[in-house]
Amino acid sequence: MTPNTIESLLDNIKENLDVDEVTLISRSGMHIGGDVPENAHLETFVAMSAILLGSAETATSELKEELSHVIVELKESRVLVMNDGPQALLAIKMPKSSDIEKVLKGLEEPIEKLKDLL
């Protein structure tokens, strides 16, 4: 795993999709790569993103379906939190106007590349 390769994949996501920030986080809540949203405390943002996804997975486990992602709706933006394999997750901040389906579709290939690197 090379940090430059991971960072270039995360930068590519920002450049090609309508998103503001992309953060790669370990399942245990440690920062792996990318940027956190402006004015966010790095350790808090990454830890809480991991807890948020883990809590959603636990809460929905009784439904016998796999969790796809969690979307946090803010007044002016959204935060998408989703699995990136068994070792990591992505937290992506985007404008409220972003097309979620287009973003999710655009993430398919980079997520597979990131999984291979981790």
Residue pairs with C-beta under 8 A, 6 or more apart in sequence:
1 117
1 118
2 117
3 33
5 117
6 24
6 32
6 33
6 114
6 117
7 33
7 34
9 110
9 113
9 114
9 117
10 22
10 23
10 24
10 33
10 34
12 110
13 19
13 22
13 92
13 106
13 107
13 110
14 20
14 21
14 22
16 106
17 94
17 98
17 102
17 103
17 106
17 107
18 94
18 95
18 97
18 98
18 99
18 102
18 103
19 92
19 93
19 94
19 98
19 103
20 37
20 77
20 93
20 94
20 95
21 34
21 35
21 36
21 37
21 38
21 92
21 93
22 34
22 35
22 90
22 91
22 92
23 31
23 33
23 34
23 35
23 36
23 45
23 46
23 49
23 90
23 91
23 92
24 31
24 32
24 33
24 34
24 84
24 88
24 89
24 90
24 114
25 31
25 32
25 46
25 49
25 50
25 88
25 89
25 90
25 91
26 32
26 50
26 87
26 88
27 50
27 54
27 86
27 87
27 88
27 89
28 50
29 46
29 47
29 48
29 49
29 50
29 51
30 46
31 42
31 43
31 46
32 88
32 118
36 42
36 45
36 46
36 91
37 45
37 79
37 93
45 91
46 91
49 79
49 81
49 89
49 91
50 89
52 70
52 72
52 81
53 67
53 70
53 81
53 82
53 83
53 89
56 67
56 70
57 67
60 67
67 83
68 82
68 104
69 80
69 81
69 82
69 83
69 104
70 80
70 81
70 82
71 78
71 79
71 80
71 81
71 100
72 78
72 79
72 81
73 96
74 96
76 95
76 96
77 93
77 94
77 95
77 96
78 93
78 94
78 95
78 96
78 98
78 100
79 91
79 92
79 93
79 94
80 90
80 91
80 92
80 94
80 100
80 103
80 104
81 89
81 90
81 91
81 92
82 89
82 90
82 92
82 107
83 89
84 90
84 111
84 114
84 115
84 118
85 111
85 114
85 115
85 118
87 118
88 114
88 115
88 118
90 107
90 111
90 114
92 103
92 107
94 103
